[in-house]
Amino acid sequence: MAEVLDFIDESLQYESTWERAEDHERRFGADLEYYGASVGAVRGSIRNAGRRYPGLDHDDVTALASALWSTPVYERRLAAVVLLQSASGLLRHSDLTRIEGFIRSAALHDLVDALAVDVVGSLLQRLAGQEAVRASAVVARWAGADEPLLRRAAVLAHLPAYRSGNGDDDAFRRTIRSISGVQRSRVPEVEEAIALVRSSGAP
């Protein structure tokens, strides 16, 4: 995995500019460092890595995502998200523990939202049987978590289903009740997520 990691990291740095790095810091804040690569360059780096190193299996993908995420650089963490998006068919309910760690340390709503919608939400739609039950239980626990970003993720995980016309109203209501049980006042990032899902048809 070290070779793949180095390939991606070098690609991201090659595509970076200091002007874009400064712009990212103005937009997102100083909680992370920035190479200054564009979103397109991040996606291209993951696509090129897949072509150069074909046949990555579940363990390869999850280990590589963790290695990318471990350095607090925005583009590396975005690359981890894109990697998980591109390999979503390999993911299992047990990977939600790893993703929970990513969300807790994400610092940025953009990263949380991409994980919640494009990775977790898509996973919930794809799983069936006991895998689906276990995954739903994990995300339900997030709704009552102490971390607002986890609560935001628990809400946004419903979004893909509502966008495809398959939203589960009862599950969404349970999410809202769990959030109400831990929030003593409105939390803007959570309320914003609730409004977004409701605008897509949730009750």
Secondary structure, DSSP 8 states (H G I E B T S, - for coil): -HHHHHHHHHHHHHT--HHHHHHHHHHH-SSSB-----HHHHHHHHHHHHHHS----HHHHHHHHHHHHTS-BHHHHHHHHHHHHHTGGG--GGGHHHHHHHHHT--SHHHHHHIIIIIIIHHHHH--HHHHHHHHHHHHHHHT-S-HHHHHHHHHTTHHHHHTT---HHHHHHHHHHHHHH-SS--HHHHHHHHHHHTTT--
